Amino acid sequence: MTRTTIIRVEDAPGGAAIAGAYVESAKPGITRLVTITAAVGFVLVALTRENWPLAQILVTGLGTILGTALASAGANALNMWYEAESDARMHRTKDRPIPSGRLSPAQTRKAGIWLSIIGVFVTMLLAGTAAALICLLCVVSYVLLYTPMKTRTIWNTLLGTIPGALPPMIGAAAASEGLGPERLDSPVGWSLVGLMVVWQIPHFLAIAWLHREDYARGGQRMLPVIDRSGRVTSVVIVLTALLLLPATLAPAFATPSLGAATLIAASVTGLAYIALCARLAITRADRDARRVFIASITHLPLLLLVMVADAGATALLA
């Protein structure tokens, strides 16, 4: 399949510029968040294991982080390759590497394929087969399920929660005991997956609300593009924000090392987030959609940090 035939690569860009373009094609912000959530899943499960040699912990942890990061970078590059024509029509994405001519579609596609393969292989080699299978599922669902559905159905956001939610399970599977499918039975990992599924919906809908005209220009069927009044979008945002509160509390009940600190942080941040989403539903103003978006990218890292600190403190005091 030939894509983006109207796009050409700039004449002889410098090596640093090419390297920067490759990094940009990996969507560093998304790759960083995906890697962090995988690392959190690993840490929370690893802290519950007894008699696990430090050398094995370090090797497995490194494999989880490096493999997840590489696979995520590869999937993001393939997403950019697939969406290059759409990106060229949208103001917020027209300066990405392919539309701007800093990378060719072929360069981006090859980088994406190799990074994905290497990432899954590193995960399998250092973190185990179970973790690698989840890692592979993340790549496949992001590239072959979510990405093509963005121009076909408003349900793409829900489909996109699959690759976005599974990374904590990569880490949880890597840190779990056993050699087979039992490593996929971690209540800790699945509680974090549930949290990530719910968190993504109001987060992405807030972005889509802010950029609804741009998404329409790019031919992407986000809910706010179809729901011009914002009524349905606002209801979905509020309902998922309400669901997010029990979803953020669930890891505390699934993880023995999490206690009052996590429960308090989840409750306070969850209630504040609900209030911001409710305000957006009332006003349907862009400024309130921006507040919901900013709150979402503050709420999750803060909660994950509290979880790791809470579990670490419990382990040290045990």
Summary of the structure (lengths in Angstrom):
residues: 318
radius of gyration: 20.1
end to end distance: 57.6
largest distance: 62.1
contacts: 1162
relative contact order: 0.11
helix: 77%
strand: 0%
